[in-house]
Amino acid sequence: MRYLERGSIGRLFFSLRYGFTLVELVAVIAILAVFTMSAYPLLTGNASAPLTAAIKIVMSDIRLTQAGAMATGEKRSIIFTANSSEYRYDNNGSNAKTRDLSEVAGCLKFTQNQEFHFNSMGEPVPPSQFSVSINCLAKSASIAMEAVTGHVSQQ
């Protein structure tokens, strides 16, 4: 208030008493740098993240269907429909479950009709190698299942 009483408003704003020290400025810049580095991955986004999540979900459901066949001693199936983001799994009459991958990302589509069947031992029937492909915009990924063992992997 003393500065205002002297009649100079410039002294109030440009006085060295009211400035920031170099240490304070460096600390603020360092904090902003840390925030920027932590936010960068979120802002740039990962275009393949929805596709990767969908692949993991489908692989889990294939394994669940296989385990269900072994646990119940009954044949189980998983059915994919071309140009759709939905599929049915653990298909045992009234126990069929439907999964909609559009909840993960609206762009996900299966490229072809495909059915996987498992016998009571968890083996694929007929014993041949299966694969299913998923597209999302310009990216695609495939899931392969081995003929005898039924091992599921991403290609």
C-alpha positions in Angstrom: 0.0 0.0 0.0 2.9 2.3 0.6 3.7 2.3 -3.2 0.2 3.3 -4.0 0.3 6.2 -1.6 3.5 7.4 -3.3 1.5 7.6 -6.5 3.4 5.1 -8.7 1.4 2.1 -9.7 4.3 0.9 -11.8 6.4 0.3 -8.6 3.7 -2.1 -7.3 3.9 -4.4 -10.4 7.5 -4.1 -11.3 9.1 -4.0 -7.9 11.8 -6.6 -7.3 10.1 -7.4 -4.0 7.1 -8.9 -5.8 9.0 -11.0 -8.5 9.7 -14.7 -8.7 13.1 -16.1 -7.9 14.9 -18.2 -10.4 14.5 -21.3 -8.2 10.7 -20.8 -8.2 10.6 -20.5 -12.0 12.7 -23.6 -12.5 10.5 -25.6 -10.1 7.3 -24.6 -11.9 8.9 -25.5 -15.3 10.0 -28.9 -13.9 6.5 -29.6 -12.6 5.0 -28.7 -16.0 7.5 -30.9 -17.8 6.5 -33.9 -15.6 2.8 -33.3 -16.2 3.4 -33.0 -20.0 5.4 -36.2 -20.1 2.8 -38.1 -18.2 -0.1 -36.8 -20.3 1.6 -37.3 -23.7 0.7 -41.0 -24.1 -2.9 -40.2 -23.2 -3.2 -37.3 -25.7 -1.5 -39.0 -28.6 -3.5 -42.2 -28.1 -2.7 -45.7 -29.3 -4.7 -46.5 -32.4 -4.2 -50.3 -31.9 -5.4 -50.4 -28.3 -9.0 -51.3 -29.0 -7.9 -54.0 -31.4 -5.4 -55.4 -28.8 -8.1 -55.4 -26.2 -10.6 -57.2 -28.5 -8.0 -59.9 -29.3 -7.4 -60.5 -25.6 -11.2 -60.8 -25.0 -11.7 -63.2 -27.9 -8.8 -65.4 -26.8 -10.1 -65.5 -23.3 -13.6 -66.5 -24.5 -12.1 -69.3 -26.7 -10.2 -70.6 -23.7 -13.3 -70.3 -21.6 -15.3 -72.3 -24.1 -12.6 -74.9 -24.3 -12.4 -75.2 -20.5 -16.2 -75.4 -20.3 -16.1 -78.4 -22.7 -13.6 -80.2 -20.5 -15.4 -79.3 -17.3 -18.8 -80.5 -18.4 -17.7 -83.3 -20.7 -19.9 -81.9 -23.4 -19.3 -80.4 -26.8 -19.0 -76.6 -26.8 -18.7 -74.1 -29.6 -17.8 -70.5 -30.4 -19.3 -69.0 -33.5 -18.1 -65.8 -35.3 -20.2 -64.0 -37.9 -18.6 -62.1 -40.8 -19.0 -58.3 -40.9 -20.2 -58.3 -37.3 -18.8 -57.4 -34.0 -20.8 -60.0 -32.1 -20.1 -63.7 -31.5 -21.6 -66.5 -29.5 -19.6 -68.8 -27.2 -20.0 -71.6 -24.7 -22.9 -72.6 -27.0 -24.7 -75.3 -25.1 -28.4 -74.8 -25.8 -29.8 -72.2 -23.4 -26.3 -71.4 -22.0 -25.2 -69.6 -25.1 -23.6 -66.2 -24.4 -23.2 -63.3 -26.8 -20.3 -60.9 -26.7 -20.5 -57.6 -28.5 -17.1 -56.1 -29.2 -18.5 -52.8 -30.3 -18.4 -52.0 -26.6 -14.6 -52.0 -26.9 -14.6 -50.0 -30.1 -17.3 -49.5 -32.7 -14.9 -50.3 -35.7 -14.3 -53.9 -34.8 -15.5 -56.5 -37.3 -14.8 -60.2 -37.9 -13.7 -60.8 -41.5 -15.3 -64.3 -42.1 -17.8 -66.8 -40.7 -16.0 -69.1 -38.4 -16.9 -71.8 -35.9 -14.7 -73.5 -33.3 -16.0 -76.7 -31.8 -14.4 -78.5 -28.8 -15.0 -82.0 -27.7 -15.2 -83.2 -24.1 -11.4 -83.4 -24.0 -11.1 -79.7 -25.0 -9.7 -80.7 -28.4 -10.8 -78.8 -31.5 -13.2 -80.8 -33.7 -12.4 -81.5 -36.5 -8.7 -81.4 -35.7 -7.4 -78.7 -38.1 -5.9 -75.3 -37.5 -8.4 -72.5 -37.2 -7.9 -68.8 -37.4 -10.2 -65.8 -37.0 -9.4 -62.2 -38.1 -10.6 -59.0 -36.6 -10.4 -55.6 -38.4 -10.5 -52.2 -37.0 -10.2 -49.3 -39.4 -6.9 -49.9 -41.3 -5.5 -52.4 -38.8 -6.2 -56.1 -38.5 -5.1 -59.0 -36.3 -5.6 -62.7 -36.2 -6.1 -65.4 -33.6 -4.9 -68.9 -34.4 -5.7 -72.2 -32.7 -3.6 -75.2 -33.1 -5.1 -78.4 -34.4 -4.7 -81.0 -31.7 -3.9 -79.1 -28.6 -6.3 -76.2 -29.1 -3.6 -73.7 -28.0 -4.7 -70.2 -28.8 -2.2 -67.5 -29.9 -2.2 -64.1 -31.6 -0.6 -63.9 -35.0 
